[in-house]
Amino acid sequence: MYVSNNSALQALASLYSSDQARSVKRTQQAESTSFKDELLLSQEAQSFSDMLHELKTMDEVRDDKVASLAQEVQSGSYRPDVSAVAERIMNLQF
């Protein structure tokens, strides 16, 4: 490839190199500036966050409840309230 206008090519190259130097300078300035990020949550979001934190820290299995129910099942004395179970199933929203 033959380029006949060498001065135009040099001018373009100098523009590119000076633009790169400017962008580096802007980046360095941005890094030296310190802004503090701030997040404000609505009361509803804060409440949800609190509940989520509480759920995450809870035990997944209530061992005392499981042991009690297992003992009732083994002894044959477990009698669930079928009406309450049916009502809770009907109230589930999918």
KOLNU-666829 format. One record per residue: residue in one letter; x, y, z of N, C-alpha, C, O, CB in turn. Coordinates in steps of 0.05 Angstrom, whole numbers, plus 5000, padded with zeros to 4 digits. Glycine has a CB too. Example, Ala and Ser with C-alpha at 12.3 -4.5 7.8 and 13.67 -1.06 7.14 Angstrom:
<rs>
R   type    npx    npy    npz   capx   capy   capz    cpx    cpy    cpz    opx    opy    opz   cbpx   cbpy   cbpz
R      a   5264   4886   5156   5246   4910   5156   5264   4934   5156   5285   4934   5169   5226   4911   5181
R      s   5257   4955   5142   5273   4979   5143   5258   5001   5157   5268   5023   5161   5282   4988   5114
</rs>
This chain:
<rs>
R   type    npx    npy    npz   capx   capy   capz    cpx    cpy    cpz    opx    opy    opz   cbpx   cbpy   cbpz
R      m   5017   4977   5000   5000   5000   5000   5018   5025   5000   5038   5026   5014   4981   5000   5024
R      y   5011   5044   4984   5026   5069   4981   5010   5092   4991   4987   5096   4982   5035   5073   4951
R      v   5021   5107   5010   5007   5131   5021   5021   5155   5010   5045   5159   5014   5007   5131   5053
R      s   5006   5171   4995   5019   5194   4982   5021   5219   4999   5039   5235   4995   5004   5201   4957
R      n   5003   5222   5019   5003   5246   5035   5013   5239   5063   4997   5234   5081   4975   5258   5036
R      n   5039   5238   5066   5051   5230   5091   5046   5250   5114   5043   5241   5137   5081   5226   5087
R      s   5043   5276   5108   5039   5296   5129   5011   5292   5141   5007   5297   5165   5042   5324   5117
R      a   4991   5285   5125   4964   5281   5136   4964   5257   5154   4950   5257   5175   4944   5277   5113
R      l   4979   5236   5147   4980   5212   5163   4994   5219   5190   4986   5209   5211   4996   5190   5148
R      q   5015   5235   5189   5029   5242   5214   5011   5260   5231   5011   5257   5256   5055   5258   5207
R      a   4995   5277   5219   4977   5294   5235   4956   5277   5249   4949   5282   5272   4963   5315   5216
R      l   4946   5257   5234   4926   5239   5246   4938   5223   5269   4925   5220   5290   4914   5220   5225
R      a   4962   5214   5265   4976   5198   5286   4981   5215   5311   4978   5206   5333   5002   5187   5275
R      s   4988   5241   5306   4993   5258   5329   4968   5264   5345   4968   5266   5369   5007   5284   5320
R      l   4945   5267   5331   4920   5271   5344   4912   5247   5361   4903   5250   5384   4897   5276   5324
R      y   4917   5223   5350   4910   5199   5365   4927   5196   5390   4917   5190   5411   4914   5174   5347
R      s   4953   5201   5387   4971   5198   5410   4965   5219   5431   4967   5213   5455   5000   5200   5401
R      s   4958   5244   5424   4952   5264   5444   4925   5258   5457   4921   5264   5481   4952   5292   5431
R      d   4907   5246   5443   4881   5238   5454   4885   5216   5475   4872   5216   5496   4861   5229   5432
R      q   4903   5198   5469   4908   5176   5488   4920   5188   5514   4913   5180   5536   4927   5156   5476
R      a   4938   5207   5511   4951   5220   5534   4930   5234   5551   4930   5233   5576   4973   5239   5526
R      r   4911   5248   5538   4889   5262   5552   4871   5242   5567   4863   5247   5590   4873   5278   5533
R      s   4865   5220   5555   4847   5200   5568   4861   5188   5592   4847   5182   5612   4839   5179   5549
R      v   4886   5184   5591   4901   5174   5614   4900   5194   5637   4897   5187   5660   4930   5166   5607
R      k   4904   5219   5630   4904   5240   5650   4876   5242   5663   4875   5245   5687   4911   5267   5637
R      r   4855   5240   5647   4828   5241   5658   4823   5218   5677   4811   5221   5698   4806   5241   5636
R      t   4834   5194   5670   4830   5171   5687   4845   5175   5713   4834   5168   5734   4841   5146   5673
R      q   4868   5186   5712   4883   5190   5736   4869   5211   5754   4869   5208   5778   4912   5199   5730
R      q   4858   5231   5742   4843   5251   5758   4819   5238   5771   4813   5244   5794   4834   5274   5740
R      a   4805   5221   5757   4781   5208   5768   4788   5190   5791   4774   5189   5811   4767   5192   5746
R      e   4811   5177   5789   4819   5159   5811   4827   5175   5836   4823   5166   5858   4843   5142   5803
R      s   4838   5199   5832   4847   5215   5855   4823   5229   5869   4826   5237   5892   4867   5235   5847
R      t   4801   5232   5855   4777   5245   5867   4762   5224   5883   4758   5202   5874   4759   5257   5845
R      s   4755   5231   5908   4741   5211   5924   4712   5221   5929   4708   5242   5941   4756   5206   5951
R      f   4694   5205   5919   4666   5209   5924   4656   5186   5941   4665   5164   5938   4649   5211   5898
R      k   4638   5192   5959   4627   5171   5976   4600   5163   5965   4583   5180   5960   4625   5180   6006
R      d   4597   5137   5960   4571   5127   5951   4551   5127   5975   4559   5123   5998   4574   5099   5939
R      e   4526   5131   5968   4506   5132   5989   4482   5117   5979   4474   5120   5956   4499   5161   5997
R      l   4470   5101   5997   4447   5085   5990   4425   5091   6011   4430   5087   6035   4453   5055   5988
R      l   4402   5100   6002   4380   5104   6020   4358   5084   6014   4349   5083   5991   4370   5134   6018
R      l   4350   5070   6034   4328   5050   6030   4302   5060   6042   4302   5074   6062   4336   5023   6044
R      s   4281   5054   6028   4254   5061   6039   4249   5045   6064   4263   5025   6069   4232   5057   6018
R      q   4230   5052   6079   4223   5038   6104   4215   5009   6097   4222   4990   6112   4200   5052   6119
R      e   4201   5006   6075   4192   4979   6067   4216   4962   6060   4218   4938   6067   4172   4980   6043
R      a   4235   4973   6045   4259   4958   6037   4276   4951   6062   4287   4930   6063   4276   4974   6017
R      q   4278   4970   6081   4293   4964   6105   4280   4942   6121   4293   4925   6132   4295   4990   6122
R      s   4253   4943   6123   4239   4922   6137   4243   4895   6124   4248   4875   6137   4209   4928   6138
R      f   4242   4895   6097   4247   4870   6082   4275   4860   6087   4279   4836   6091   4242   4874   6052
R      s   4294   4878   6087   4322   4871   6092   4325   4859   6120   4340   4839   6123   4340   4895   6088
R      d   4312   4871   6139   4314   4860   6167   4302   4832   6169   4314   4814   6182   4299   4879   6186
R      m   4279   4828   6156   4267   4801   6156   4284   4781   6142   4287   4758   6152   4239   4802   6143
R      l   4295   4789   6120   4313   4770   6105   4337   4763   6121   4345   4740   6121   4321   4783   6078
R      h   4348   4782   6135   4372   4776   6152   4364   4757   6174   4379   4738   6181   4383   4802   6164
R      e   4341   4761   6186   4331   4744   6208   4327   4715   6197   4334   4696   6211   4305   4755   6220
R      l   4315   4713   6174   4310   4687   6162   4336   4672   6156   4339   4648   6160   4293   4689   6137
R      k   4356   4687   6147   4382   4675   6140   4396   4665   6165   4412   4646   6164   4399   4695   6125
R      t   4392   4678   6188   4406   4670   6212   4391   4649   6228   4401   4637   6247   4410   4694   6230
R      m   4366   4643   6220   4350   4622   6234   4360   4594   6226   4371   4590   6205   4320   4626   6228
R      d   4355   4576   6244   4360   4548   6238   4340   4539   6217   4317   4547   6217   4359   4530   6263
R      e   4350   4522   6198   4332   4513   6177   4312   4492   6188   4289   4490   6178   4348   4500   6154
R      v   4320   4478   6208   4302   4457   6219   4299   4462   6249   4319   4466   6263   4314   4428   6214
R      r   4275   4461   6258   4269   4464   6286   4271   4436   6299   4251   4422   6300   4241   4477   6292
R      d   4295   4430   6309   4300   4403   6318   4281   4394   6340   4273   4371   6341   4329   4401   6328
R      d   4274   4412   6358   4256   4405   6380   4229   4397   6370   4217   4378   6380   4254   4427   6401
R      k   4219   4412   6350   4193   4406   6338   4193   4380   6323   4174   4364   6325   4184   4429   6320
R      v   4214   4375   6308   4217   4350   6293   4218   4326   6312   4205   4306   6307   4242   4351   6275
R      a   4234   4328   6333   4236   4306   6352   4209   4300   6366   4202   4277   6369   4257   4313   6373
R      s   4195   4321   6373   4169   4318   6386   4149   4304   6367   4135   4285   6375   4158   4345   6395
R      l   4148   4313   6342   4130   4301   6323   4138   4273   6316   4121   4255   6312   4128   4318   6297
R      a   4164   4267   6314   4173   4240   6308   4165   4221   6330   4157   4198   6325   4203   4240   6304
R      q   4167   4230   6355   4159   4214   6378   4129   4208   6377   4121   4185   6383   4167   4228   6405
R      e   4113   4228   6370   4084   4224   6369   4077   4204   6347   4060   4187   6350   4070   4251   6364
R      v   4091   4206   6324   4085   4188   6301   4093   4160   6309   4078   4141   6304   4101   4197   6276
R      q   4116   4156   6322   4125   4130   6330   4107   4117   6351   4102   4093   6350   4154   4131   6340
R      s   4096   4133   6368   4079   4123   6389   4050   4119   6380   4034   4106   6393   4079   4141   6414
R      g   4044   4130   6356   4017   4128   6346   3997   4148   6356   3973   4147   6352   4006   4101   6352
R      s   4008   4168   6370   3990   4189   6382   3988   4214   6365   3975   4233   6373   3999   4196   6409
R      y   4001   4214   6342   4000   4238   6325   3973   4240   6311   3966   4222   6296   4023   4238   6304
R      r   3958   4261   6316   3932   4266   6305   3931   4294   6294   3923   4313   6309   3910   4260   6326
R      p   3938   4298   6269   3937   4326   6258   3909   4335   6255   3890   4319   6251   3952   4327   6231
R      d   3905   4361   6257   3878   4373   6253   3874   4376   6223   3884   4394   6211   3876   4402   6268
R      v   3860   4357   6212   3856   4355   6183   3842   4380   6172   3847   4388   6149   3841   4330   6175
R      s   3824   4391   6187   3810   4415   6178   3829   4439   6175   3828   4454   6156   3787   4423   6197
R      a   3847   4442   6194   3867   4463   6194   3886   4459   6171   3894   4479   6157   3882   4465   6220
R      v   3894   4435   6166   3912   4429   6144   3899   4435   6117   3911   4448   6100   3921   4399   6144
R      a   3874   4427   6114   3859   4432   6089   3855   4462   6085   3858   4472   6062   3832   4418   6090
R      e   3849   4477   6106   3846   4505   6104   3872   4519   6095   3871   4537   6078   3836   4517   6130
R      r   3894   4510   6106   3920   4523   6099   3926   4516   6070   3937   4533   6056   3942   4513   6117
R      i   3920   4492   6061   3925   4485   6033   3908   4502   6014   3917   4511   5993   3919   4455   6028
R      m   3883   4506   6022   3865   4522   6005   3874   4552   6004   3868   4566   5985   3837   4520   6016
R      n   3886   4561   6025   3895   4589   6027   3921   4595   6013   3930   4618   6011   3897   4598   6055
R      l   3935   4574   6004   3960   4578   5989   3955   4592   5963   3936   4586   5949   3974   4550   5984
R      q   3971   4611   5957   3969   4626   5932   3992   4619   5914   4015   4622   5921   3967   4657   5937
R      f   3986   4610   5890   4007   4602   5871   4010   4623   5850   4027   4620   5833   4001   4575   5858
</rs>
